[in-house]
Structure formats: structure tokens, C-alpha cells
Amino acid sequence: MGTGEEVTERAAETIRTTCPYCGVGCGVLARPDGAGGLEIRGDRAHPANAGRLCSKGSALGETVGLEDRLLAPQIGGQEASWDAALDLVASKFRAAMTEHGPDAVAFYVSGQLLTEDYYVANKLMKGFIGSGNIDTNSRLCMASSVAGHRRAFGTDTVPGLYEDFDQAEVIVLVGSNLAWCHPVLYQRIAAARSANPALRVVVVDPRRTATCDLADLHLAIAPGADAALFNGLLAEIAAQGAVNRDYVSAHVSGFDAALEAARASDIALTGLPAADLAAFTRLWIGAEKVVTVYSQGVNQSSSGTDKVNAILNCHLATGRIGRPGMGPFSVTGQPNAMGGREVGGLATMLACHLDIENPDHRAAVQGFWASPAIAPGPGLKAVDMFRAVEAGQIKALWIICTNPAVSMPEADRVRAAIAGCDFVVVSDLTAQTDTARLADVVLPATGWGEKDGTVTNSERRISRQRAALPAPGQARADWQIMCDVAARMGWGDQFSYKSPAEIFREYAALSGLAGLLGRDFDISDFATISEEDYDTLAPFVWPQSGAKRGGRFFAEGHFYTPDRKARMLATPPRMPQSVLSAATPFRLNTGRVRDHWHTMTRTAKSPRLGAHMGEPYLEIHPADAARLGLGPATLAEVSNAQGRAILRVLESPRIAPGSVFAPMHWTGETAAAGRIDALVPAIVDPVSGQPESKGAAVQIAPFRAGWYGFAVSVDDVRPGCAYWAKARSKAGWRIELAGQEAPADWVAFAADLFGQHGAQPISMIDPARGLARIAFLRAGRVCAALFAAPEPVALARGHVAALLGEHDHPALLAGRPGADRPDPGATLCACFDVGVNTILTAIAEQGLTSVEAIGTALRAGTNCGSCRPELAALLAQARKKETAA
């Protein structure tokens, strides 16, 4: 976009940019507020969201603060100059290559990088270092889709568009909690259903998630049985004569073998009643316009690629692909997972969807780059990469914009591997992540709101991210940092870019070469784009070339295999590889919550995003909880051979007995023992290399807490007790705590906890009952407070947190508001910060009888809509109480 000075001069200008969260790719209007923050609105002109934003997108303006930002390079934890840091990085990587060869170094990057960053990283590693050892955290979420697409279509092509959701007759959501993970698409489907009441929605998920509230049919499938379900569907397609013989004959190979394998599959693996299976096949076969949307529940599996191909088989067999309102649709989890795939960010790909296994493709890319080398083949996928780090085979590792010490499977093992690596560089916004704390060099990178480039969403739409704020301190764009290192390694001429537009032009030109080689990804129309046109570039769907512009793929065949036919593949079902046993009898599912993102380096800055679910939890069926002796809101210890976590118990009939769910977001920075991926074994799909993140076998036992606590503090604290989890409040922090032995002196314990030895303590201690309430005052104002009890502490948490910085310590120690200060309760609608108690009061006093009526009265549920299922549950609860009365 320009320099920091230019951004500052335009402080009052509204900047059109793109959201940095999921793969929906929502347009955002960001207006600098003149005080370092941003005012945020949805962009009505953007085709992906037409002005809608989810709770996370709406709160973006609350996440750009500089409290924990890294503002200068660090070497060994000490501030250093850019020259010193870059010289060290270049010399260490060059030395490792010289002594041990190019495969002794590796990059681990992120789907949150912009495409221009990704392109430079891929070019540097594969074309100049000469190794395939660049992989991305997209390996953890989308690799099975990539592999499935490449096996079936010959290239990694998403055939359809979001418009297909509007035109479909049946939408099947498989392994996708769209209401929480892609709320804007969920609202798009809800709007399509409102416009067309005949639209039917099926949700395939072992859990009854918020998305199921939109479903006509919920298939509570056994964990991992998706291939069995779609094999059963394929067999039924053939049995009912629904195969599109003309399409299959002209455009598909492998039909007979795929059908034979489907017929041999055991549909009983799904665990579904015959009536539900019949209803599903009747809906899918009976309506031509079917869109099958799938996400992490399919991909994150040791058989994820086969699951993807089982879905693709059904669409290929019926010819329901590439036409309006029909087709398979992979929705991505990160803002630029697609862009990363397009530039070859995965170890198994080359840029522009060229094949790294193909010597002609490798030679073409090397010639285009005029590079001294080219990776001779695929590099190490993520799990194998960190195993190589552990084994000492990788001597220099550069981690960019991601947190593998938390997010990788066997996270404890990965953390130890990184700590033991000879040389580790981390580029990030902050040095306060589990991974950055292990690095030899930490480099300050720009983040969303400061970055300038492009991203690609799930429907192949390329949009601009634009800078609305100046880069803070000495932070630099990721592409600039990598170019500076490349120059120091002797390749300055080939990495002399002056702007992201220059990188984009080169990338577009390379895509034209890929188009000539028969690939799908071709945006060569932009190979000569000017700086000005790049600056104003409107969102567009690729390809954009003389051969094809936008639209769908494969309605008329023309696949990217040697014979131009799609491949149907035999997909015999394989269930989760972690075996349940008497020692580990529970199946652990992991995933996202509504208002948080990845490892919370951004969302944790927003008080309202942390208010909905402020600590890690274990969702467990009430019968299992009762059998294990787990009471509501107590703590559970979850463990297996890989690791251990302590989580808050959340009893829920929405999860099946024998299965449990835990969110993936908490880190060593935000909780004592909430890193759930420490329990996920590094079992991967043999084709895609994607880990099985939803099938770990675990044991569960009560965590025997001697006391529970809730604390608030104006200052950040890091408790020393066995369990803690912290979240921001409007005036400071709120912390949940528990310990095994109660302190002998609660006031002294609290003073140590908060570091408030000079403050005035006010306390209410009841030793007989084990109760303690302590507040600390500075200049008469509350600066911290602790509430402790032998059982989970019951009090109005929002009320207590709101009194930080106030004079009213008696009201604070009471733990509940008086009649003159109503307690809004736990936040339910994060978009408008509306609490449960506020909603229940409005239902009772105003006679509200629908979710729409609640929205009219309180605005709750009227933005992203992801809280609408919870609003409906509150209405049902209120009706039940009214009936009982």
C-alpha cells in the first residue's frame, strides 16, 4: 500500500481489506481511529460476505494493540539490530547447507501469510536453497483435500463457487461445524433456506453442534466412518440407477473398481440407524442440485484422502460437478490456505499447481526463476519435518507466523525437538508464544492491518489485504525479511523486489507458464499489472487468462490428468488408528470454538471474544461424567502416552457417550495445562501426511482439586498453581484457578499471586468452610481480587471483572451485583456483548417468543448469527420453566 507515513496521513480514510481469519475471505472496511486502533465494518461490496462479519471479524479493531508486540529483532532474548539478526540467520543457514547439504535446513510457514510472502518463501527454499523442505500449518487442516483433488482431478482444483450454496436443493455438511468455524457461510445457507424453504440441509458429525440447528437431518456418525457413509451412498446411487452414464463414459475412469469397493464396504461402521441412512440417500439422490461441503472432520484423519475421494466419487458418478448448485466443496480453515496451495507452499507441490514430481515442471520453474537449483522432489511434510528436527537431521529451522509447539500433534515432543535444534528462527508479531520462546532469533513481522498483499479464499477468489496502520517499531513484511536473508546468502538480484505488486506480477507471469503446461491455475492476465492497478485490485475468481476466466470447473470434463478424465478411486473405510482400550477408553475430538482462532495470539486480545468461553474445557456426555465422578464445572485430567491436559468439565448431551471434545486454542501462555494437541498422536494419512487430530484415545479422571478460585487483576499474572486459565477483561484480566492443597495464608498467597505486596488488602476469610475473598486496593481502587472455595466458585464473574479499577470493593467482595446493578451474565452474543441474564430477562419481561424477537429487542444474533442456536436453546429453557411453573 505504501509507507507507514502514507498510512498515517490517510488516518481518516476507510481502507478496503480482507479478514485474516477463516477461509471464507470476508471483505472488511477498516478505518483508523487516530489513536492506533481501527473501526471495523463488513464490506457490502465484497462478493464473499456482502457486508456480513462473524464475531471475530467484528472484533478485529480490538486486536491491533501493541501491548505484546515484538518491536525489534532479538538474538538470544536480547534486542539486536536488523543487520546483526539477518547476518546471523543467513550465516547459520549457509553453514548448515555447506556442511550438511540443502536438506539440513527447513521452513515451516503458515496459511496466514499473504500470497506474496508465501511465493518468496517457496522460491527461496525450492529454487535457491534447492530443497523441498518447506511445509505449512495447512498440512494440519487441508492436505487431505489437496491430495484428494490431485488424485481425482489431476490438480488441486475446487470446482464450485459460493453461489452454489444459494442455488442448491440439498446441502450436506460433513465434518464441518459451519456455524462456529465459518459463520458467514452458515448465514448464507440460512438465507438461502429462507428464500427457498424447499432447501434441505444434512449435517454429518458425531457431535450435535450449533450447525445442527439448521439441519433437517443430523447423522451422528461414528467417528471416522465418513468413507463408509459415502461408499454406501455410491452403492445406492448405482442400485437406484442414478449414475450419469454419459458423463462417466466420457469423462471418468475407475468407476467399476470404486463401485466394487463401495459395495464391499460395511455400512454398519457408520453406527447410523437404517432409517437415517435411507433418508440421507433419498435426499442426496433425489435432488440433482447437491452441494457436499466438507472440512476438518473429513481432512484430519489417517484416512482423510480416501474420505475426500469417497465424496468426490459420488459427485463424479452422477455428473453433479461444475454446474450451478452442485458439486463437492472443500472449505478451508485459514485465510490464505488456498493461496499457499497455489504458490506451492506445501512440501509436495510446486508453484502454480505444477507437480514437484514432474521433471518437466521442475525444469520449467527453474528456468523461469533462473535459479541455481531446484528441489529434486517433495520435501518433508510437517510431522516428518519435526521428527527430522528431533533427530538432528535439520540443523537450521525457520518458523514463520505459526506456533507448532502448541498446534502440532505430540506437541510436547515437538516443543522438545525445537528446543534441541541447533538454530531456530521465528518470525512473528510477538515473542510471547510457546514457539518463539524456544528460538535463537526472533524477527518482528507485520500483522493484519499492517500487511499488504493478496489472499485466496475457499472459492478461489483472490482479494487484497491492505495496510490501514503503519508498521510498529522495526517490524517488516515477511517477504522483505526473506529477501534480506536471500541477499545475504548471495541471491540479492533474484530477490530485489521493491513492492508486493512486483512479486504478484512475477507470480502471475509464472502462472501463465503453468497454463501453457496444462495446469488450471493461470492468472497471467495480471502479469503486467501496474502498481496503481494492484493497489485498487478488486476481488476476482481465478483463473484469469486468455483461455478461461473465473467460473466453475469440470461440468464438461476437461480434467488435468494425462487422459483428461477424472479418476474415481476405491476407498475402503479405515477407522481411527488410535485403538481404544481399557486404559484409554475415550475417543478425543479436537476443534475450534466460536470466538477464538488458532492459538489466540490475536483473539485473546479482545475481552468480548474471551467472554464466551474463557478457559479450555472437556465436553463430555452426562452419563460418562457421572460414571467417572466428574461434577459440573469441576476439572478433569485427560491423558494418554503422548501427553496430559487439565480441562473444565462441560457436561453435554450433544456428544455421544464414549466420545469427548476439547478445543485446540489454549497455549502455555494462556493456560497451565490446556495444550490439547499434546495428546494427539502423530498418526498421519499415508497419502496426504495430514495428522489424525480427531481420533486420539485417552483416559479421563477427576482432577482432585483441594480448592478452586476465580481472580481478577489489572495486571497480567502467571499463577503458579496446578490449574489456571486467563482471559482479558475490559479493565485487566480474569483468571480461573485451582490447586491441590489450600494455602495456609490466603492473603499472603493472593499478594504473591498478584504481586501486590504494597497494596491494601481487604479480606473475608471463613477457615471452617474453606472460603476466602480478598481484594487489593491502590489509592482506594480495586487492583486485584481473589475468590476461593473448596468447590467451583459460583459468583457473577462479569460483575466482578467490571469492578476492577472502581472504589466499590464491598460490592466486589459480595461477588454479586445489587438490585441497582443487574448482572448481564456470561456473554452469549460476542458481536454485541449481550449476556445470558440480559437475554433471559428480556424473554421474561418482554414476552419474546422467537430468536428474531430477541434480535429486535437486543440485537443479539443479528450480525454473524453464530449464537442463534444458543438463543434458541435459551428460549426453550424459558418455555420449559414457564410450563413447569
N, C-alpha and C positions, 0 to 999 in steps of 0.2 A: 504494500500500500504506500509505503514511503517511510520517511524517517520519523523518529519519536517527536521531533519538533513539529512536523506537519500534522501528526495526530493531535498534539496538544493544541495547535492553532485551530483545529476543527472541533474544539471541545463541545460545541453546541450541535454539531452535525449528527444526524442519525445514520448509523453505519449498517448496511445490509450484509449479514453474515450467516453462518450456519452453525447449528448446535453441536457441541462437542461430545454428546453422549451416545445414544444407541444409533443403529444403522438406518433409522427412519430418514435422517438427514433433513431435519426441520429448518426452515428459514427463520432467522431471528433478526429483529431490529434492535440494535444496541445504541443507546445514546449516552455519551459520557455525561456524568452529573456535575463535573467540575471539581469534585472532591476525591477523585481517584476511583470512583465507582461507576456503575452502569445502570441505566434504566432499561428494562427488557420488555419487549413485546414480540408476539408472533408476527411473522411476515405473511400477510394475507396474499401477497403476490407469488409466494413460493409454492410450486405445484405439490410438493411433498406433504405440506401440512395446512396450507390455506389459512394460516394465522393461528392454528392450534399449537399449544405447547403443553408438555406434561409438567408435573410439579417440579422436576429437576430443571427443566429448561426455563420455567418461570422464575426460578430462584438463582439463575446464573449471576445476576448482579450482586448477590450476597457472597459469591465465591471468589472474587477477584482481589480480595485484600492481600496485603503483603506481609502479614504477621509472621509467617513461617517461610517466606520466600528466600531462596538462595540468591544472593545478590552479587557474589564474586566467586571465582573458582577457588576450590580448596584442594590442597595436597596434604594428605595425612591429617586431615581435620583442621588445618591451618589455612587462613586466607592466603592466596597467591595471585600472581599476575596471570593474565591470559597467556602471555608468551611462555612463561615458565610451565604452565599446565599443558599447553599444546605441545611444546617441545618434548615434555616428558612422555605424553601419550604417543606421539609419533616415534620417539626413540625406542620405547618399550615394544610397540607393535613391530617395528622394523627389526629389532633384535630377535624377537620370537620367530619371525619369518625366516630370518637369515640362518638362525641356528637349528630350527626345527621344521621349517617348511611352512607354506601358507595355511595349511590346515591346523596349525598350532594357535591360530587366532580365530575369534568369532565375534559376531554382533548378535545381540538379542534385542529386537526392536518391538514396535507397538502399533496396533490398529488405531491409535490416537495421533500418530504422526500425520502430517499432511503429505499429500502425494509427492510433492516436490522434495520433501525430506526423505521420504521412502526411496525415491528414484536415485538420489545421490548416494544413499547408503548401499543400495543394491549395486550400483555402478562401481563404487569403491571396492566392495568386497568381491564381487564376482568377476569384474573386468580388470581390476588393477592389482589387488592382493592376489586374486586368482583362486579363490576358494568358494565353495558353495555354503560356507558356514555363516549364513545369515538366516535366522529364523525369527518368528514373531509370535507375540501372545495370541494372535489369531489362530495359531496352531491349537490352542486350547479351546477354541469355540467354533471355528468354521472349516477346519481342514478336511473333515469328512464330506462336507458339501463340495469342496473343490475336487476331491478325489472322485466322488460320485459323478459329478458333472463331466469330468475329464473321461471317465470310463464310458459313460453313456453317450456324450455328445462330441467327444474329441477335444473339447476345450471347456474352460470354466465359465460357462455362459448361464446367466439367469434369464430364462426365456421371456418372462412376463413383465408386467408393469402394475403399479398400484391401482391403475384404472380397472384392472380385472376384479378387484375387490368390490367395486361399485356395480359391476355387471354380472357377477356370478349368481348362480341359483343355489349352489351349495358351497360353503367354505368349511374345510376341515383343518383344524389347528392341531398339529401333532407336536407334542413336547414343547409347547410354547405357551407360557403364561403372558399372553399379549397385553392383558390389562395392566400388568405391572411392569413388564420389560419393554414393551413398545406401545405405550398408551395411546399415542396419536393414531396408530393403525387400528387399534382396538376401537377408538371412537369413529374411525372411518367405516369400519364394519357395522357398528351400531347405527350410524347414519344411513348406510346402505339398506340395513334391515328396516329402518323406519320408513324409508322411501319405497321399499319393496317388501311388504310383510310375508311374501311367499319365500323369501330367502331363508335357508336353513343353515344352522351352524352346528358343527360337531366338534367337540374337544376331546382329544385323546391324551390322557395324562393320568398317571397313578394317583395324583393328588386332586382334590376338588379345589381348584384355585379360584381367584377372583374372576378369571376369564370364563369359568363355567356358568356364571350368572347370565351370560349371553347365549348359552348353548341350548339347543333343542335336544341334544343327546350328548351325555358325558360318558365316554368309555374309560372307566377306571382300570386301565390295562395293567397287567403285571409288569413290574419294572423290567425294561429291556426287551419286551416282546413285540416291538413295532414291526420288525420284518415278518414275524408270524402273522400279524394282522393284515399287512398289505399283500403277503403271499396268498392268504385266504381270499382277499378281495380279487386278486388276479385270477385265481382259480374260478371264482364265482363269475367274473367278467366273461371268461371263456364258456362256462356252463350255461350262462344266460344268453349267449350269442351276441354279446356286446362288443366283441373285438372288431375294430375297424380294419377289415381285411385289406382293403385297398391301400390304406396308409401303411400298414405293416409290410405288405408286399413290396411297396415302392420305396419305403424309407427306413425300414428296421431290419436288423439281423439279430439272431439269438433268441427269437420268440419261443421256439419249441423247447429249448433247454431251460429257459426261465420258467415256462409254464409247468414243465415236468417237476422242477424243484419246488415250485409253489404248491403243486398238488401233493407233493410228498411231505410238506410241512405239517406240523401238528398245531392246529388252530387252538387246541386246549392250552397251549403255552400262554395265550393271552389272558387266561383266567376270566374271560368275559362270558356272561350268560348268552345262550343261543339266541334269545330274543333281541339282545342288543346287537349282536353280530349281524342278524338278519336285517335289523333296522338300518344299520350302517351301510351294508351293501346295497340295500334298496335305495337309500338316498343317493349314494355315490353313482351307482349305475343308472338310476332313473333320471338324473338331471345331467344333460350334456355339459353345461357350464359349471364345472367343478374346479375350484382352486384348492390345492392342498398346500397349506403353509406349514413349514417345519422350522425348528430352531434347535436350541441346545439339547433338549430332551432326546433328539434323534442323533445329533452330531457327537455329543460327549459320551461315547460308548466304545467298547472294544470291538464292536461290530457296526460302528456308525456308518461306514461307507456302504456296507450292504443294506443298511436300513434306508439310506438315501436312494440307492438303486432300486430297492423294492418299491418305493414310492414312484420313482421315475418310470419303472416298468408299467405300472397301471396307466399312467398318462400316455406312454408310448403305445401301449396295446390298443388304446381307444382313440388315438389320434387327438386327444384333448390337450393340445400343447400349442402355444404360439398364436392362439386366436383369442379374441376378446372374451373375458370372463372365464378363462380356463387355463390350467397349467400348474405345474409344481412351482413352489415359490419358497426359496430359502431366505429367511430374514436374518440379517447379520446383527451381531451384538455390539459392535463398536462403530464409531463414526466414520472410520476410513478402513474398515476391514476389506472392503471391496477395492479401494484404491491400492492398498497394499498387495492384494492379489494381482491387480493389473500391472504393477511395476515389477513383479517377481519377488516380492518381499519374503515369500516362503522359500525355504531351502530347496524345495523340489521344483521350482519354476524359474523361468527367465522373464525378463520384462516383456510387456505387451502380449501376454499369453503364449509366448514362444516356449518350446519344450527344451528344458535343460538336457534331456537325454538325447536330443536330436543333434548330430554333429553339424548339419547344415544350419540349423538355427543358431547354434553356438558360434559358428564362423561368421554368420551374418551380423550378430550383435557385436562380436569382437571387431569386425571390420567397421561397423558404424561408430563404435566408441574409439577406434584406433588405439585399442588398449594393448598393453604388453602381454596380457594373459587373458584367459577366460576359464572359469570354473569347469573342470573336466566332467562334472556330473553333479548330482544332488549333494548337498551338504548335510550336516547333522540336523535332524529335527529336534524340537525343543527338549524333550525328555532325554534323548541321546546326547544332546549338546551338554546338558548339565552333568550327565554321567561322565562325559569326557573331561569336563572341568574337574570333577571329583577325582578322576583317575590321573590327573596331572597331564593329560594329553593336550589340553588347551591351556596355553601359558598366558595369554592376554585376552581379556573379555571386555567388551563394551556393551553396556546395557543402557538402552535409550527409552525413556518415557514409559517405564513399566516396573513392576515390583515383584519379580519372581520369587523372592524369599517368602512371599505370602501366597501368591497365586498359583505357583506350580504344584503339581501333585508331589507328595512326600516333601512338603515344604521345609520341614526340619532338615532333611538330608540336603536339599538344595541350598538352604542357608549355610550349612556347614561347608558345602562344596565351594560356594562363592567366597566364604571367609578364607578358605585354604588356597585359592587361586593365586598364582604368582603376581598378577597385575590385573586390577579391576577398575574400569572407568564407569561412572554413572553420569548420564546427562538427564537432568530433571529440573522441576521447578523448586524443589526443596531438598535439603539434605536430611530431613526428618522422616525418612521412610526406612522400613526394615532393611531394604536392599542398599540404599545409599549409605547407611551406617557401616556397611561392610567394604566400601570402596576405598581404593588408594587415592583416586582423584574423583572429585565431584564437580561437574561443569554446569553452570546456571543457564538453563534454556528458557526461551519464551514459552508462554502458555496461551490457552484460548483467550481471545480478547486482545492479544498482542501479536499473534502469528498471522501470516499472510500466505495463502496458497489455495489449494483445492482439496476437496474430499469427494468420494463417490458413495452414494447410498445404496440400499438394497435393490433398487430397481434400475441400477446402472446410471443414475442421474449424478452428473458432476456439478458441484456447486462451489462457490468461493467462500472460504473463510477470510475475513478481512480484519485488519487491526483497528481497534477502536481506542486502545490505550497505548501509551508509549512503553517500550521495554523497560522494566525496572532495573535499577542498578547497572550491572555489567552483563545482564542476560543477553544471549544471542539466539538467533534462529538455529534450529538443529542442522539445516542444510549448510549454514555458514560455518558452524563448528566443524562439521565433517570435511568441508572444503579446505578449511585451515589446516586440518591434520593431513589431508591428502597432499597439500602443497609442501608440507614439511617432510613428507615421505618421497618427494620428488616428482609429483604429478600436478604441479600447480597449473600448467597450461590447460590441462583437461578438466580442471575443477575451478575455473576462473569466473564462475557465474557472479553476476552483479545483482541479480534480482530473481525472485521466483518465476517471473514471466519468462526469463531466459531459459530456466530449467524446463518449464512447461513446453516451450517451443521445441526444445530438443526431444523431449519425451513424445510429443505429438509427431515429430518427424520420424522417430523410430517406429511408432505405431503404423506409419504408412508403409515402412518396410515389412512389418509383420503382416499387414494386409496383403501385400504382394506375395507373401509366403503362405497365404490362405488362412490366416487367423481371423478371428471375429473382432478383436479389439483394434479399432482403427479410428483415431481422431485426427487424422492428418489434415483435415480442414483448418486446423489451428497451428500448423507447423510454422506459419509466418505471422502469427498474431502479434500485434503491437503491444507495447506497454500500456497504452491507453485502453485498448480493447480488452486486454486481460484484466485491467483494473475494473472495468464495467461488465465483465463477462456474466451473462445470465445463465441460470441453471439449464443444462441440456442433458439428454439421454444419449449415451454412445450406442452404436458407432456414429461418427460424423465424418464422412468421406465421400468421394465421388461414387463409390459403389453402393453405400447404404447409409441412411440417416435415421437414427433412432428406431422406435417401434419394437415389435416383438420378434422372436426367433422361432423357426422350425415349423411353422404352420404348413409349409410346402417342403419339408425335409431340409435338404442342404446342410447336413451336419458336417463336422470338421474332422471326421475320421477319413482314412485313406479311400474308402469306397463311398464316402459321403452319406453313409447310412448310420442311424443311431444303433447303439448296442443295448439290447436287453440282456441282463445277466442273471444267472442263477444265484439266489440269495438265501441259502439255508439258514434258518434262525440260529443265532448263538446268544445265549443268555449271559448276564453279567459274569465276569470271570472270577470275581471275589466270591469264594464259597462261604455260605452261611454255615455256622457250626454251633455247637453248644456254648462255646466260648465267645463267639461273635454272632449272635442270632438276629441282629437287626440290619436291614438294608438302608444305608445312608444316602439320601438325595441332597445335593447341594444346588444353590442357585441364588438369585437376586431378590432383594426386597424392593418395594415400590419407589422409595425416595432416596436410595443410595446407589452409588456407582463404583464398580471395581473396588479398589482398596481405600476409597473415601478421601483421597488427598484433596479432592475438590468439594464434594458434597458435605463432608464433615464440617466445613466452614459455615454452613448455613444452619442457624438454630432451628428454623421450622422444618428443614429436611430431617434433622436428627430427632425431632419431637415425636414422630410417628412410631419409630422403632429405634430406641436409643441404645440397645445392647444386643449382643448376639444371643440367639435363642435356639431351642430344640423343639420343633413341632412334633408332637407325639400323640398317638391315639389315647383317649382317656383310660381305656381298658389296660393298655400297656403301662401307662403311668401308675395306675392303681396296683398292678401286679408287682411293679418294681419299687413301690413305696415312694413315688415321686408326687409330692403335693403341688398344687397350683403355685406358680411363681417361685418354687424352690429351685435348687440348682442340680444339674445332672452332670456327671462326669462321663464323657464319651471317649472311648479309646479303642485302639487295636495295635497291631505290631508296628504301625507306621508313626503313630503319634497320639496326642491326648488333647482334649478341649474341655472346658467347663462352661456350660451354657444354661441360660434361664429356661425353665420348663414352661412350654406353652401347650397346654392340652387342647387338642382339636380333633373333632370327628371327621374333618375334611381329609385326614390322612389315614391310610389303611393300617390296620394292626400289623405289626411286624416291620413297618417302614417308619423312618423318621426323616425330617428335613431340617437343614441348618443353612443359614445364609453365608455367603462367601466373603463379605466385605470387611470384617474386623481384622485388625493387624496387631502387631506388638506395640504399636503406637497408641491404639485406641482401646485395647482390652488386654487383660493379663493372660488369658488362655482361650482366645476366640478364633485363632487361625485354623479354620476348619480344613483347609487343604493339606494340613499336616497329617490328616487321617486318610487322605485319598491315595491309594497305592498307584504306582507309576505303571499301570497296565494300559497298553495303548492298542488302538486299532492297527492291525498289521499293514494295511494299505495306506491309511492317512497319517498314522503316527499320532492321532488325537487321543488324549487320555480319557479313561472312563471315569468321569467326575461325578457320576450319579449312581454308582453301584457298589461303593465300599461296604464291607461287612464290619460291623462294630459291636462292641458291648456297651451297655449303659448301666450306670449305678448311681444312687444318690450321692451327691457331694455333701458330706456331713459337716455342715457349717455350724460353728458354735455361735455365730452372730451374723446378722445381716445389717446393712447400712445403706443410707442414701445421703449424699452430701452435695452441697453447692459451694462454689468458690469463685471469687472474681479473678483469681489467678489460676493458671494451669497447674495441675498437680499430677504426680505419678505415684499412686499408692504402693505400699509395699506388701499388702495383704494378698491372700491366695486368689481372690477373685475381685476384679474391678473392671468396669467399662465406663468410658466417659464420652460425653457429647456436649457440644456447645449449647449454651442458653443465651438469651439476649444480653444478659449482663455479665456472663462469665461461663462457667462450666457446671454441669450436673454429672454426678458420679454415682454409680451403683457399686456397692462393695459387699464383701463377705469374707469372713475369716474363720479359722478352725478353733481358735481359743480367744475368748473375750479378754480385752486388755484389763489389767488391774486398775488402771487410772485412765478413765475415758477422756478427761480434759487434756492430760499430757499427750495421749495418743492423738487426739484431734489437733493439738498445737503442732505436733510433729508432722502430721498428715498435710496440713495446710501451710506449714512454715510460718505460722502466725504467733510466734513466741512473744512478740511485743504488743499484741492486740489484747483488748479487754475481753475475757471470756464471760459468757452468761450461760448458765447450765441448769438443767433439770435432770437429776440422776435418781433412778429408783433401783438400787442394787438388788433388792429382793426379786424384782421382776425382770432384771437384766435390761432395763430401758435407760437410754441416755439421749438427751437432746442438748446440744451445745452450739451456741452462736459466738462468733468473734466480731467485735466492733472496733472500727477505727474512726476516730472523730465522730463517734456516735452512730456510724453507719455500718450495716451488716457487710462484712467482707468474706465470711465463710460460715457454714453451719453443717453439723453432722447429726443425723438421726439414726440410732442403732437400737436393735431389739433381737431377741432370740429367734424370731420368725421374720419372714419377709415384711419389710416395713410398709405399712399402709398409711399413706398421707397424700395430700394434694400436691403432687410434685410440681406442677406448673405454677401453683400459687407460691410455693416456697422459692422456686427459682426466680420468680418475678420480684421478690422482696430483696434480692441482692442489691446492695448499694442504698437501701432505704433505711430510715430511722426506726421502722416499726418492728423491733425484734420480738416483742411479746406475740404479735400476730404470727411471726415466723415460727417461733417455738411451739405455737399451738398446732402447727402443721396443717391447719385447715382455715379457710377464709371465714370471716364473719358474714352475717346476712347482707352487709353493705358492700361486699366484695365477692361476687359469685365466682366460683371456680370453673373455668371452661373445660377442665378435664383434659385427658390425653388428646393430642392433636390427631384428628382423623383426616381432615382436608388440609393438606400441606400447601396447596396453591393459595388458599385464602386464610390459612391459620385458624381453622374452626375446630373447636374441641368437641369431644363426645358429649359432655354435660350440656354444652350450649345447644347441641342438636336435640338431645332428649328433652330439654326444657321447651324448646320451640315446638317439638312434636306435641307435647302435652298441652302447652298453653295456647298454641295457635291451631290445634286440631289438624296438623299436617298429616296427609294420608298417602303421599307419594314422594318419590325421590325428586321429581320435578318441583313439587311444592316446597321441599326443603331448599332446593336451589334458588327458588324465587325469594324465599324468606332470608336465606343466609349466604347465598352464593356457593355454598358447598356443592361440589360435584359438577359445577358449570364450566370448568376450564378443561383439564385433561380428562376428567371423568373416571380416573382410575380408582377413586374412592366410592364410586356409585354402588358397587356390590356391598361395601361396608355400610353405606347409608341404608340400603335395602334391609340389611341384617338388623340395624337399629330399629327400623320401622317394625319389622317382625317381632323384635323383642318388646317394643312398646305395646303392640297389639296383644301379645301374649299376656303381659302384665294386666292390661285392661280387661281381657277376658277372664283372667283368674280373679280379678277384683269383683 
